[in-house]
Amino acid sequence: MSESDPLLAGVADYYTGKFSTHGRTSRGVDWNSPESQELRFEQLARLFPPPTGAGARLSVNEVGCGFGSFCGWLEKEGWKLDYHGCDISPAMVEAARESHGDRFTVGTACPEEADFTVASGIFNVKLGATTEEWEGHIFRTIHRMEEMSRRGFAFNCLTSYSDAEYMRDDLYYADPCRFFDYCKRTFSRNVALLHDYDLYEFTMLVRKES
């Protein structure tokens, strides 16, 4: 775990507890259902070019890999992967290695560049952090994601357009327009905001300019 992000200690314990209770299920990484988890995967995968047939390879890093569900989903979709995942929960990383081999690291960043970097759900649970503290963490993280990506990166966040009566104090709800503007002005002209897939969240796709 990065020493620059001490507020993640509680988050690591939170997800380790979910995994301890629910195991290798969508609930084990704090999603409501397998269907909603796979729907998120589909949005993130819109960053990638489609597989071009047998042997198509995808170079990807995943920040907050959990126990490797996205890795497994990509392989089922037909990709041959040059993949590395990292997670702040050692228990998650151990489980990912058991299922998908030795391509997972405990921490907040992957050790090498890849064509693409993705993150799913890692910005949702802020626990007792202030909004200012948590947003600082998010911006630091997406800058690290950009640095470890040759062609682009993607992430999702809970949306500030969520119904107020269901919003929780321990979760962070991002303004999608603010993050779109930040990514557009900071990283690339080629940015897509996906907010049309019937979940209380959005996905941001940032493609680097050639």
Secondary structure as UniProt FT lines:
FT   TURN            3..4
FT   TURN            6..7
FT   HELIX           8..22
FT   HELIX           26..29
FT   HELIX           34..44
FT   HELIX           45..47
FT   TURN            54..55
FT   STRAND          57..63
FT   TURN            66..68
FT   HELIX           69..76
FT   TURN            77..78
FT   STRAND          80..87
FT   HELIX           90..100
FT   STRAND          104..106
FT   STRAND          114..119
FT   TURN            122..123
FT   TURN            127..128
FT   HELIX           131..147
FT   STRAND          149..159
FT   TURN            160..161
FT   HELIX           164..166
FT   TURN            169..170
FT   STRAND          173..174
FT   HELIX           176..186
FT   STRAND          190..194
FT   STRAND          201..207
//
